[in-house]
Every structure is written in structure tokens, then in C-alpha cells.
Amino acid sequence: MNLYNLIPHIESQFRRPSGWFGRIIAQKMRRGNLPEFTGMINMLQIGDNDRLLEIGYGPGDSINIICERNKHCMVTGIDFSELMYRQASKRNKTFIKEGRAKVKLGDFRSFDFNENTYTKVYCVNVIYFWEDLEAPFGKVYELLEKGGTFGIFMVSGESLRSNDVTNTPVFNRHMIPDVKACLEKIGFKEIEIIRNENKIVECYYIFAVKQR
């Protein structure tokens, strides 16, 4: 019997992992998301003095990769799962102690960043959990410096709909044209949509730039 059939509301664990089953889901996400995190980091072309914000850092792997690769940038992460906060804090303990990384616990949409700004903001497999994209995209725009980049990785709405786990009310199945239209409405320019050819499911990297 499929383990997923034994666990009620498994889809909510992908949104906000918790408890013993959340730890299992976190391990699954670590394996599944690592190629996408690596692709995102490579395409963001992170340089010295970049200040990055990750929305939904999960177990903290991408923060770890960035800090390992570049000793002269600063990475802040925000996630509203207490389990992920503990794991990411432990995984990046050295970088946090050195002042090169910060992990915050809270909901990005309501979190007060104290007027901090960033050169790059990114999220991987996160926007499905936002019913309305305009408000969070608008907040990203405000947090970015002029000329800053917003990076998104997402599976298409059509592919989410074809999967039993993701074809539920927990996952908002946003269509790529709608995401692009919302970014344009907020004021983002130079929007680039790149199909990830390494996956069977239809998924994309999307990059958008705040007006210079």
C-alpha cells in the first residue's frame, strides 16, 4: 500500500512540514529539490557583495551551497515551518555564527524585514502556496534594490493538476502566462522564462528584474 494513502493531509506537509512525518517529507524534498536549488543558484550568477533573500528555505541546503561557494555575500532566509527553521539553523550553524547567513522564522507575506533590501530574491517550489500572487510579488518588488533580480522555480499548473498529491486545494496551480502577467503588473521588467528540460514534468525557471 502506498504510504501516502495512510497519511491524511499529506499535501499540507509539503507546505509546512512538522512532526515526525514532516521530517520524512523534508528528506524527500531535500533529494527532490537539490537540482532545482543548484540550477537557481547557478543562474542567479551570485557575486561578491550580493545580499540574497530566500523565501521558503526548507532544510537550508541552498543557503549552505551559496555560503560554501561565495564567502563575500550575505544570505537571509525566511520560512514559516518551525521544523525547517531548526534544521536550517543546524545545517548553517557555522555561517550564521560568522554573520554570513541568517534564518528567520515567519510568514514571508507578513514578516517585517525592517527596511532591509536585497540584490536578489528567490524561491523554489513555493508559489503554489500563495493563492494571490500580486501581494507577495509586490512585497518582493519592494524588498529588491533597483536592478535586482527575482528568481522563481515552479512546476506548471497543468503538471500539478495531473498529480494526485498536488491536485488538491493546498496547491494553487498557477499557469505560467498568469505568473508572467502578474510580474508585469507589479512593474518587473526583462522577464525570462526558461523550461527545465531535465525533468519529466513541465517546470520552469522564471527571472524578473526590478526597474533600474
N, CA and C of each residue as an Amber inpcrd file, in Angstrom:
protein
   636
   0.8490000  -1.2120000   0.0000000   0.0000000   0.0000000   0.0000000
   0.8760000   1.2500000   0.0000000   0.4860000   2.2420000  -0.7560000
   1.2220000   3.4920000  -0.8110000   1.1630000   4.1990000   0.5340000
   2.3400000   4.5930000   1.0530000   2.4020000   5.2680000   2.3510000
   1.5590000   6.5260000   2.3560000   1.5190000   7.2480000   1.2110000
   0.7680000   8.4920000   1.1530000  -0.7160000   8.2790000   1.4520000
  -1.2280000   7.0940000   1.1100000  -2.6430000   6.8140000   1.3580000
  -2.9480000   6.6320000   2.8380000  -1.9040000   6.4070000   3.6430000
  -2.0910000   6.1860000   5.0690000  -2.0240000   7.4840000   5.8780000
  -1.5560000   8.5400000   5.2700000  -1.3410000   9.7980000   5.9950000
  -2.3370000  10.8410000   5.5160000  -3.2490000  11.2920000   6.3930000
  -4.2120000  12.3130000   5.9800000  -3.5240000  13.6530000   5.7590000
  -3.9810000  14.3720000   4.7680000  -3.4920000  15.7220000   4.5080000
  -1.9830000  15.7550000   4.2650000  -1.4610000  14.7640000   3.5560000
  -0.0290000  14.7570000   3.2670000   0.3900000  16.0130000   2.5190000
  -0.5060000  16.5280000   1.6720000  -0.1380000  17.6880000   0.8700000
   0.2100000  18.8920000   1.7430000  -0.4060000  19.0000000   2.9350000
  -0.1070000  20.1280000   3.8170000   1.3070000  20.0460000   4.3720000
   1.8840000  18.8440000   4.4140000   3.2480000  18.6880000   4.8970000
   4.2620000  19.2750000   3.9240000   3.9260000  19.2870000   2.6400000
   4.8190000  19.9170000   1.6780000   4.8040000  21.4300000   1.8550000
   3.6980000  21.9390000   2.3080000   3.5850000  23.3860000   2.5330000
   4.2910000  23.8040000   3.8170000   4.0870000  23.0060000   4.8800000
   4.6300000  23.3810000   6.1840000   4.9700000  22.1150000   6.9630000
   6.1380000  21.5180000   6.7290000   6.4940000  20.2560000   7.3910000
   6.5050000  20.3900000   8.9130000   5.9990000  19.3530000   9.5740000
   6.0010000  19.3480000  11.0420000   5.9590000  17.9170000  11.5430000
   6.4360000  17.7130000  12.7610000   6.3560000  16.3960000  13.3870000
   7.2250000  15.3460000  12.7180000   7.0070000  14.0890000  13.1280000
   7.8460000  13.0030000  12.6140000   7.6630000  12.8000000  11.1200000
   6.4110000  12.9510000  10.6290000   6.2040000  12.7620000   9.2020000
   6.7690000  13.9340000   8.4140000   6.7860000  15.1080000   9.0340000
   7.3990000  16.2680000   8.3930000   8.8800000  16.0460000   8.1450000
   9.5400000  15.3280000   9.0460000  10.9630000  15.0320000   8.8440000
  11.1690000  14.1140000   7.6360000  10.2440000  13.1750000   7.4490000
  10.3210000  12.3070000   6.2660000  10.1210000  13.1280000   4.9930000
   9.1240000  13.9970000   5.0200000   8.8560000  14.8510000   3.8650000
  10.0500000  15.7640000   3.5830000  10.6700000  16.2850000   4.6480000
  11.8240000  17.1700000   4.4770000  12.9600000  16.4470000   3.7590000
  13.1800000  15.1770000   4.1120000  14.2270000  14.4080000   3.4410000
  13.8840000  14.1930000   1.9780000  12.6110000  13.9380000   1.7140000
  12.1640000  13.7610000   0.3320000  12.3710000  15.0510000  -0.4620000
  12.0370000  16.1720000   0.1450000  12.1990000  17.4540000  -0.5350000
  13.6690000  17.7790000  -0.7550000  14.5140000  17.4080000   0.1930000
  15.9470000  17.6610000   0.0290000  16.4630000  16.9930000  -1.2340000
  16.1180000  15.7230000  -1.3980000  16.5800000  14.9830000  -2.5770000
  15.9470000  15.5350000  -3.8530000  14.6500000  15.8250000  -3.7750000
  13.9450000  16.2640000  -4.9720000  14.2820000  17.6710000  -5.4150000
  14.5510000  18.5650000  -4.4560000  14.7520000  19.9700000  -4.7900000
  16.1990000  20.3630000  -5.0550000  17.1560000  19.4900000  -4.6940000
  18.5610000  19.8740000  -4.8020000  18.9580000  20.2870000  -6.2160000
  18.5490000  19.5530000  -7.2750000  18.9090000  20.0140000  -8.6250000
  18.3230000  21.3840000  -8.9570000  17.1150000  21.6530000  -8.4840000
  16.4890000  22.9430000  -8.7660000  17.1760000  24.0700000  -7.9960000
  17.5480000  23.8100000  -6.7460000  18.3030000  24.8020000  -5.9810000
  19.6280000  25.1070000  -6.6720000  20.3160000  24.0600000  -7.1000000
  21.6120000  24.2490000  -7.7570000  21.4510000  25.0350000  -9.0520000
  20.4200000  24.6880000  -9.8290000  20.1600000  25.4270000 -11.0600000
  19.8560000  26.8910000 -10.7940000  19.0330000  27.1580000  -9.7810000
  18.6970000  28.5270000  -9.4360000  19.9400000  29.3120000  -9.0450000
  20.7720000  28.7220000  -8.1920000  21.9830000  29.4040000  -7.7280000
  22.9100000  29.7020000  -8.8960000  23.0750000  28.7440000  -9.7910000
  23.9420000  28.9570000 -10.9550000  23.4310000  30.0990000 -11.8270000
  22.1160000  30.1150000 -12.0860000  21.5650000  31.1200000 -12.9960000
  21.4760000  32.5060000 -12.3760000  21.4540000  32.5860000 -11.0570000
  21.4370000  33.9020000 -10.4050000  22.7800000  34.6130000 -10.5050000
  23.8300000  33.8650000 -10.8430000  25.1620000  34.4470000 -11.0060000
  25.5310000  35.3170000  -9.8060000  25.5780000  34.6900000  -8.6690000
  25.8330000  35.3960000  -7.4060000  27.2730000  35.8930000  -7.3470000
  27.4230000  37.1520000  -7.0050000  28.7470000  37.7530000  -6.9300000
  29.0570000  38.2880000  -5.5470000  30.2700000  38.7780000  -5.3890000
  30.6700000  39.3990000  -4.1280000  29.7340000  40.5560000  -3.8010000
  29.4220000  40.6770000  -2.5300000  28.5940000  41.7700000  -2.0120000
  27.1220000  41.6430000  -2.3520000  26.7170000  40.5370000  -2.9910000
  25.2800000  40.3100000  -3.1770000  24.6340000  40.0670000  -1.8210000
  23.4140000  40.5650000  -1.6800000  22.6060000  40.3030000  -0.4950000
  21.3560000  39.5810000  -0.9710000  21.2250000  38.3200000  -0.5690000
  20.1600000  37.4710000  -1.0880000  19.1060000  37.1830000  -0.0310000
  17.8890000  36.9950000  -0.5020000  16.7920000  36.5550000   0.3510000
  16.1620000  35.3280000  -0.2800000  16.1060000  34.2380000   0.4840000
  15.4080000  33.0450000   0.0190000  14.0680000  32.9330000   0.7310000
  13.0170000  32.7830000  -0.0300000  11.6850000  32.5870000   0.5330000
  11.4070000  31.0890000   0.5650000  11.2360000  30.5350000   1.7510000
  10.9950000  29.1030000   1.8980000  12.2750000  28.3010000   1.7960000
  13.1670000  28.4490000   2.7780000  14.4850000  27.8050000   2.7060000
  14.4660000  26.3110000   3.0050000  13.3520000  25.7950000   3.5370000
  13.2890000  24.3650000   3.8270000  14.4080000  23.9390000   4.7620000
  15.0840000  22.8240000   4.4760000  16.1590000  22.3510000   5.3560000
  17.4250000  23.1930000   5.3010000  17.4520000  24.2020000   4.4470000
  18.5860000  25.1280000   4.4310000  19.7100000  24.7800000   3.4810000
  19.4550000  23.9010000   2.5150000  20.5250000  23.4600000   1.6270000
  21.0490000  24.5620000   0.7160000  20.1550000  25.3630000   0.1340000
  20.6400000  26.3690000  -0.8080000  21.4570000  27.4500000  -0.1020000
  21.0640000  27.7930000   1.1230000  21.8580000  28.7480000   1.9070000
  23.2570000  28.1840000   2.1100000  23.3310000  26.9030000   2.4160000
  24.6160000  26.2410000   2.6400000  25.4680000  26.2570000   1.3750000
  24.8560000  25.9450000   0.2390000  25.5930000  25.9190000  -1.0270000
  26.1460000  27.3020000  -1.3670000  25.3160000  28.3250000  -1.2140000
  25.7540000  29.6860000  -1.5390000  26.9170000  30.1050000  -0.6510000
  26.8080000  29.8520000   0.6430000  27.8720000  30.2550000   1.5740000
  29.1610000  29.4710000   1.3480000  29.0390000  28.2150000   0.9310000
  30.2240000  27.4250000   0.6100000  30.9310000  27.9730000  -0.6230000
  30.1440000  28.4250000  -1.5960000  30.7140000  28.8840000  -2.8610000
  31.2650000  30.2970000  -2.7940000  30.6060000  31.1610000  -2.0410000
  30.9610000  32.5690000  -2.0580000  31.0580000  33.1000000  -0.6360000
  32.2570000  33.5060000  -0.2660000  32.4960000  33.9460000   1.1120000
  32.2570000  35.4310000   1.3100000  31.7930000  36.1190000   0.2720000
  31.6540000  37.5750000   0.3590000  30.2360000  38.0540000   0.0740000
  29.2610000  37.1580000   0.2050000  27.8710000  37.5830000   0.0570000
  27.1140000  37.2510000   1.3430000  25.9220000  37.7820000   1.4430000
  25.0990000  37.5980000   2.6320000  23.7830000  36.9600000   2.2200000
  23.3670000  35.9050000   2.9270000  22.1260000  35.2050000   2.5980000
  21.1770000  35.2240000   3.7940000  19.9580000  35.6690000   3.5740000
  18.9070000  35.6250000   4.5810000  17.7990000  34.7110000   4.0630000
  17.2490000  33.9030000   4.9490000  16.1470000  33.0310000   4.5640000
  14.9480000  33.2230000   5.4750000  13.7540000  33.0330000   4.9370000
  12.5110000  33.1190000   5.7120000  11.6680000  31.8810000   5.4220000
  11.1840000  31.2390000   6.4870000  10.3340000  30.0540000   6.3420000
   9.4180000  30.0060000   7.5590000   8.1820000  29.5080000   7.3640000
   7.2560000  29.5130000   8.4980000   7.0840000  28.1430000   9.1480000
   7.9370000  27.1900000   8.7860000   7.9270000  25.8870000   9.4400000
   8.9730000  25.8600000  10.5490000   8.5370000  25.5910000  11.7750000
   9.4740000  25.5160000  12.8890000  10.4690000  24.3760000  12.7030000
   9.9990000  23.2600000  12.1320000  10.8870000  22.1350000  11.8660000
  11.9840000  22.5410000  10.8820000  11.6180000  23.2280000   9.8040000
  12.6050000  23.6600000   8.8280000  13.5470000  24.6960000   9.4240000
  13.0270000  25.5500000  10.2700000  13.8740000  26.5430000  10.9470000
  14.9510000  25.8560000  11.7730000  14.5700000  24.8300000  12.5030000
  15.5590000  24.1200000  13.3330000  16.5960000  23.4200000  12.4620000
  16.1380000  22.7730000  11.4050000  17.0710000  22.0500000  10.5390000
  18.0180000  23.0000000   9.8150000  17.4680000  24.0910000   9.2780000
  18.3000000  25.0510000   8.5500000  19.2870000  25.7450000   9.4800000
  18.8610000  26.0350000  10.7020000  19.7560000  26.6680000  11.6830000
  20.9250000  25.7480000  12.0130000  20.6400000  24.4740000  12.1900000
  21.6880000  23.4990000  12.4960000  22.6170000  23.3070000  11.3040000
  22.0450000  23.1960000  10.1080000  22.8420000  22.9300000   8.9070000
  23.7620000  24.1040000   8.5860000  23.3620000  25.3140000   8.9440000
  24.1440000  26.5150000   8.6100000  24.7230000  27.1990000   9.8450000
  24.9150000  26.4220000  10.8970000  25.3740000  26.9680000  12.1750000
  26.6580000  27.7770000  12.0220000  27.6040000  27.2570000  11.2760000
  28.8890000  27.9500000  11.1190000  28.7130000  29.2750000  10.3950000
  27.9440000  29.2820000   9.3310000  27.7640000  30.5060000   8.5400000
  26.9510000  31.5430000   9.3100000  26.0040000  31.0890000  10.1030000
  25.2220000  32.0120000  10.9380000  26.1380000  32.6570000  11.9780000
  26.9950000  31.8470000  12.5780000  27.9290000  32.3450000  13.5930000
  28.8930000  33.3620000  12.9900000  29.2870000  33.1340000  11.7370000
  30.2020000  34.0480000  11.0550000  29.5100000  35.3190000  10.5720000
  28.1790000  35.3560000  10.6520000  27.4330000  36.5290000  10.2100000
  27.1790000  36.5810000   8.7180000  27.3610000  35.4340000   8.0470000
  27.1710000  35.3860000   6.5930000  25.7960000  34.8720000   6.2010000
  25.0690000  34.3120000   7.1540000  23.7320000  33.7810000   6.8830000
  22.8130000  34.0910000   8.0530000  21.5370000  34.2890000   7.7320000
  20.5050000  34.4720000   8.7440000  19.3070000  33.6270000   8.3450000
  18.7260000  32.9310000   9.3010000  17.4900000  32.2040000   9.0270000
  16.4070000  32.7590000   9.9440000  15.3030000  33.1450000   9.3340000
  14.1970000  33.7560000  10.0550000  13.0080000  32.7990000  10.0640000
  12.2460000  32.8350000  11.1530000  11.0260000  32.0420000  11.2730000
   9.8340000  32.9770000  11.1610000   9.0060000  32.7500000  10.1410000
   7.8280000  33.5870000   9.9590000   7.2690000  33.4420000   8.5600000
   6.1050000  34.0190000   8.3560000   5.4450000  34.0050000   7.0530000
   5.9460000  35.1980000   6.2460000   6.5430000  34.9200000   5.0980000
   7.1030000  35.9860000   4.2660000   6.1060000  37.1070000   4.0310000
   4.8440000  36.7570000   3.8220000   3.8570000  37.7550000   3.4290000
   3.5970000  38.7930000   4.5130000   3.8120000  38.4400000   5.7790000
   3.5440000  39.3690000   6.8760000   4.8020000  39.7300000   7.6700000
   5.9340000  39.1520000   7.3250000   7.1630000  39.3640000   8.0910000
   7.7060000  40.7710000   7.8670000   8.1960000  41.3830000   8.9560000
   8.7680000  42.7280000   8.8930000  10.2840000  42.6130000   8.6940000
  10.7620000  43.0290000   7.5330000  12.1850000  42.9420000   7.2240000
  12.9530000  44.1970000   7.6350000  12.3140000  45.0760000   8.3630000
  12.9710000  46.2580000   8.9310000  13.6970000  47.0950000   7.8890000
  13.0510000  47.2890000   6.7520000  13.5540000  48.1490000   5.6800000
  14.8460000  47.6250000   5.0500000  15.1980000  46.3750000   5.3010000
  16.3400000  45.7810000   4.6010000  15.9900000  45.6010000   3.1330000
  16.9760000  45.6980000   2.2660000  16.7790000  45.4610000   0.8460000
  17.8000000  44.4310000   0.3630000  17.4950000  43.8470000  -0.7950000
  18.3070000  42.7420000  -1.3070000  18.5830000  42.9360000  -2.7890000
  19.7070000  42.3640000  -3.2280000  20.0410000  42.4330000  -4.6500000
  19.3780000  41.3030000  -5.4170000  19.0910000  40.1990000  -4.7180000
  18.4470000  39.0500000  -5.3560000  17.4990000  38.3910000  -4.3540000
  16.3060000  38.0370000  -4.8220000  15.3260000  37.2990000  -4.0300000
  14.9300000  36.0800000  -4.8620000  14.8280000  34.9170000  -4.2170000
  14.4750000  33.7270000  -4.9870000  13.6380000  32.7660000  -4.1590000
  12.9110000  31.9060000  -4.8510000  12.1290000  30.8710000  -4.1900000
  12.0060000  29.6710000  -5.1190000  12.0300000  28.4860000  -4.5460000
  11.9470000  27.2330000  -5.2930000  10.7530000  26.4400000  -4.7690000
   9.8110000  26.1420000  -5.6560000   8.6180000  25.3580000  -5.2950000
   7.8540000  25.9610000  -4.1200000   7.6410000  27.2530000  -4.1860000
   6.9690000  27.9740000  -3.1050000   5.6580000  28.6090000  -3.5520000
   5.5880000  29.1330000  -4.7680000   4.4480000  29.9990000  -5.1090000
   3.1250000  29.2480000  -5.2060000   3.1710000  27.9030000  -5.2060000
   1.9120000  27.1380000  -5.2010000   1.1060000  27.4090000  -3.9340000
   1.7800000  27.8410000  -2.8860000   1.1220000  28.0360000  -1.6000000
   0.6440000  29.4760000  -1.4050000   0.7390000  30.2720000  -2.4510000
   0.1960000  31.6270000  -2.4590000  -1.0140000  31.6480000  -3.3820000
  -2.1750000  31.8470000  -2.8080000  -3.3850000  31.9050000  -3.6390000
  -3.3790000  33.1370000  -4.5140000  -3.0000000  34.2540000  -3.9070000
  -2.9220000  35.5260000  -4.6290000  -1.4490000  35.8650000  -4.8210000
  -1.0050000  36.0180000  -6.0610000   0.4040000  36.2980000  -6.3330000
   0.7400000  37.7810000  -6.2500000  -0.2330000  38.6210000  -6.4330000
   0.0540000  40.0540000  -6.5320000   0.6650000  40.6130000  -5.2460000
   0.1280000  40.2320000  -4.0880000   0.6460000  40.7650000  -2.8230000
   2.0820000  40.3090000  -2.5500000   2.4030000  38.9990000  -2.6180000
   3.7920000  38.5980000  -2.3710000   4.7590000  39.1030000  -3.4390000
   4.3310000  39.1420000  -4.7000000   5.2050000  39.6790000  -5.7490000
   5.4720000  41.1600000  -5.4990000   4.4490000  41.8680000  -5.0360000
   4.6260000  43.2770000  -4.7190000   5.6050000  43.4800000  -3.5740000
   5.5520000  42.5850000  -2.5970000   6.4840000  42.6970000  -1.4700000
   7.9100000  42.4110000  -1.9280000   8.0800000  41.4070000  -2.7930000
   9.4070000  41.1320000  -3.3470000   9.9410000  42.3720000  -4.0540000
   9.0920000  43.0110000  -4.8360000   9.4980000  44.2100000  -5.5760000
  10.0010000  45.2890000  -4.6210000   9.2960000  45.4700000  -3.5200000
   9.6880000  46.4890000  -2.5430000  11.0110000  46.1330000  -1.8610000
  11.2560000  44.8410000  -1.6500000  12.4690000  44.4100000  -0.9640000
  13.7030000  44.4370000  -1.8490000  13.5010000  44.4200000  -3.1620000
  14.6320000  44.4190000  -4.0870000  15.1890000  45.8240000  -4.2940000
  16.5010000  45.8900000  -4.4540000  17.1070000  47.1300000  -4.8970000
  16.7890000  47.3430000  -6.3770000  16.9440000  48.5510000  -6.8610000
  16.7550000  48.8020000  -8.2790000  17.7430000  47.9560000  -9.0730000
  17.2460000  47.2980000 -10.0910000  18.0930000  46.4160000 -10.8820000
  18.2380000  45.0310000 -10.2910000  17.5830000  44.7960000  -9.1560000
  17.6670000  43.4930000  -8.5050000  16.8440000  42.4360000  -9.2240000
  17.1690000  41.1740000  -8.9780000  16.5450000  40.0580000  -9.6870000
  15.6900000  39.2090000  -8.7600000  14.5180000  38.8200000  -9.2590000
  13.6200000  37.8850000  -8.5780000  13.6440000  36.5850000  -9.3600000
  14.0420000  35.4870000  -8.7000000  14.1010000  34.1860000  -9.3380000
  13.0550000  33.2350000  -8.7750000  12.3440000  32.5540000  -9.6580000
  11.2870000  31.6120000  -9.2740000  11.5500000  30.2830000  -9.9620000
  11.3940000  29.1850000  -9.2330000  11.3040000  27.8840000  -9.8800000
   9.9280000  27.3270000  -9.5610000   9.2410000  26.8180000 -10.5940000
   7.9000000  26.3030000 -10.3780000   7.5530000  25.2210000 -11.3940000
   6.7070000  24.3100000 -10.9620000   6.0990000  23.3280000 -11.8570000
   4.8380000  23.9710000 -12.4270000   4.5560000  23.7090000 -13.6800000
   3.3860000  24.3120000 -14.3100000   2.0890000  23.8420000 -13.6530000
   1.0690000  24.6720000 -13.7440000  -0.2290000  24.3190000 -13.1790000
  -0.8020000  23.0560000 -13.7810000  -0.5500000  22.8470000 -15.0650000
  -1.0580000  21.6500000 -15.7300000  -0.4420000  20.3860000 -15.1350000
   0.8660000  20.4260000 -14.8500000   1.5410000  19.2610000 -14.2820000
   1.0980000  19.0030000 -12.8470000   0.8660000  20.0610000 -12.0850000
   0.3720000  19.8900000 -10.7140000  -1.0020000  19.2340000 -10.7220000
  -1.8120000  19.6030000 -11.6790000  -3.1710000  19.0740000 -11.7600000
  -3.1710000  17.5780000 -12.0990000  -2.1400000  17.1020000 -12.7570000
  -2.0830000  15.6980000 -13.1800000  -1.5460000  14.7690000 -12.0970000
  -1.1470000  15.3230000 -10.9330000  -0.5820000  14.5250000  -9.8480000
  -1.5760000  14.4520000  -8.6940000  -1.7890000  13.2480000  -8.1610000
  -2.7860000  13.0740000  -7.0950000  -2.4520000  13.8760000  -5.8410000
  -1.1570000  13.9850000  -5.5170000  -0.7610000  14.6960000  -4.3010000
  -0.9460000  16.1980000  -4.4520000  -0.6000000  16.7350000  -5.6370000
  -0.6440000  18.1870000  -5.8200000  -1.9600000  18.6940000  -6.4040000
  -2.8240000  17.7840000  -6.8330000  -4.1250000  18.2040000  -7.3460000
  -5.1200000  18.3140000  -6.1950000  -4.8010000  19.2000000  -5.2480000
  -5.6250000  19.4100000  -4.0560000  -5.7190000  20.9080000  -3.7920000
  -6.6400000  21.3240000  -2.9140000  -6.7750000  22.7480000  -2.6190000
  -5.5430000  23.3730000  -1.9760000  -4.6470000  22.5660000  -1.3970000
  -3.4410000  23.1200000  -0.7730000  -2.5340000  23.7580000  -1.8150000
  -2.5050000  23.1840000  -3.0140000  -1.6350000  23.6680000  -4.0830000
  -2.4310000  24.5530000  -5.0450000  -1.9830000  25.7890000  -5.1970000
  -2.5670000  26.6910000  -6.1780000  -1.8460000  26.4610000  -7.5040000
  -2.5870000  26.0560000  -8.5050000  -1.9880000  25.6130000  -9.7590000
  -1.8780000  26.7960000 -10.7390000  -0.8690000  27.6340000 -10.4880000
  -0.6830000  28.8390000 -11.2910000  -0.1580000  28.4930000 -12.6840000
  -0.6960000  29.1480000 -13.6720000  -0.2610000  28.9740000 -15.0510000
   0.8640000  29.9630000 -15.3680000   1.8000000  29.5410000 -16.1830000
   2.9610000  30.3640000 -16.4970000   2.5600000  31.7350000 -17.0710000
   1.6250000  31.8190000 -18.0140000   1.2320000  33.1490000 -18.5220000
   0.6660000  34.0560000 -17.4310000  -0.0330000  33.4570000 -16.4570000
  -0.5880000  34.2640000 -15.3690000   0.5160000  34.7910000 -14.4580000
   1.5240000  33.9780000 -14.2120000   2.6610000  34.4140000 -13.3940000
   3.3760000  35.5690000 -14.0880000   3.6170000  35.4180000 -15.3740000
   4.2820000  36.4770000 -16.1470000   3.4550000  37.7640000 -16.1300000
   2.1540000  37.6300000 -16.3180000   1.2860000  38.8090000 -16.3270000
   1.2970000  39.5260000 -14.9890000   1.3300000  38.7600000 -13.9040000
   1.3540000  39.3620000 -12.5720000   2.6810000  40.0900000 -12.3300000
   3.7790000  39.4960000 -12.7420000   5.0810000  40.1490000 -12.6100000
   5.0940000  41.4720000 -13.3670000   4.5390000  41.4590000 -14.5690000
   4.4840000  42.6810000 -15.3750000   3.6010000  43.7320000 -14.7120000
   2.5020000  43.3060000 -14.1330000   1.5930000  44.2380000 -13.4660000
   2.2790000  44.9290000 -12.2920000   3.0990000  44.1870000 -11.5680000
   3.8130000  44.7530000 -10.4200000   4.8520000  45.7650000 -10.8690000
   5.3990000  45.5830000 -12.0640000   6.4070000  46.5070000 -12.5720000
   7.7190000  45.8610000 -12.9500000   7.8110000  44.5280000 -12.8320000
   9.0430000  43.8420000 -13.2070000   9.2620000  43.9270000 -14.7150000
  10.5340000  43.9730000 -15.0980000  10.9320000  44.0330000 -16.4990000
  11.8830000  42.8610000 -16.8070000  12.2560000  42.7560000 -18.0540000
  13.2450000  41.7610000 -18.5040000  12.8810000  40.3580000 -17.9980000
  11.6290000  39.9830000 -18.1560000  11.1570000  38.6880000 -17.6590000
  11.6240000  37.5760000 -18.5990000  12.3070000  36.6030000 -18.0240000
  12.8480000  35.4780000 -18.7910000  12.2650000  34.1770000 -18.2510000
  11.7340000  33.3560000 -19.1290000  11.1280000  32.0810000 -18.7490000
  11.9140000  30.9570000 -19.4150000  12.4670000  30.0580000 -18.5950000
  13.3560000  29.0100000 -19.0930000  12.7880000  27.6480000 -18.7190000
  12.4870000  26.8450000 -19.7030000  11.9890000  25.4910000 -19.4570000
  13.1240000  24.6160000 -18.9330000  12.8620000  23.8800000 -17.8530000
  13.8340000  22.9270000 -17.3290000  13.6610000  21.6060000 -18.0730000
  14.5840000  21.3230000 -18.9540000  14.4720000  20.1440000 -19.8060000
  14.9110000  18.8660000 -19.1070000  15.4250000  18.9870000 -17.8770000
  15.9300000  17.8180000 -17.1630000  14.8470000  17.0700000 -16.3890000
  13.6320000  17.5840000 -16.4030000  12.5340000  16.9800000 -15.6650000
  11.4680000  16.4390000 -16.6160000  10.8400000  15.3470000 -16.2040000
   9.7380000  14.8140000 -16.9970000   8.5410000  15.7480000 -16.9170000
   8.2750000  16.2620000 -15.7010000   7.1600000  17.1920000 -15.5430000
   7.5340000  18.5440000 -16.1450000   6.5300000  19.2950000 -16.5120000
   6.7540000  20.6150000 -17.1090000   7.0450000  21.6290000 -16.0110000
   8.2610000  22.1550000 -15.9960000   8.6400000  23.1020000 -14.9500000
   9.5920000  24.1530000 -15.5180000   9.6690000  25.2770000 -14.8110000
  10.3470000  26.4480000 -15.3610000  11.1150000  27.2270000 -14.2970000
  12.1820000  27.8700000 -14.7550000  12.8190000  28.9450000 -14.0140000
  12.3110000  30.2560000 -14.6210000  11.9370000  31.1780000 -13.7570000
  11.4720000  32.4850000 -14.2060000  12.3180000  33.5540000 -13.5060000
  12.8320000  34.4850000 -14.2810000  13.6320000  35.5770000 -13.7230000
  13.0420000  36.9110000 -14.1610000  12.9780000  37.8420000 -13.2190000
  12.4150000  39.1520000 -13.5000000  13.2560000  40.2050000 -12.7780000
  13.3700000  41.3740000 -13.3760000  14.2510000  42.4260000 -12.8600000
  13.4340000  43.6400000 -12.4460000  13.7690000  44.1960000 -11.2910000
  13.1530000  45.4490000 -10.8600000  13.7060000  46.5850000 -11.7120000
  12.8670000  47.5230000 -12.0590000  13.2960000  48.6420000 -12.8920000
  14.5370000  49.3030000 -12.3300000  15.4650000  49.6210000 -13.2270000
  16.7420000  50.2160000 -12.8160000  16.5760000  51.7280000 -12.5920000
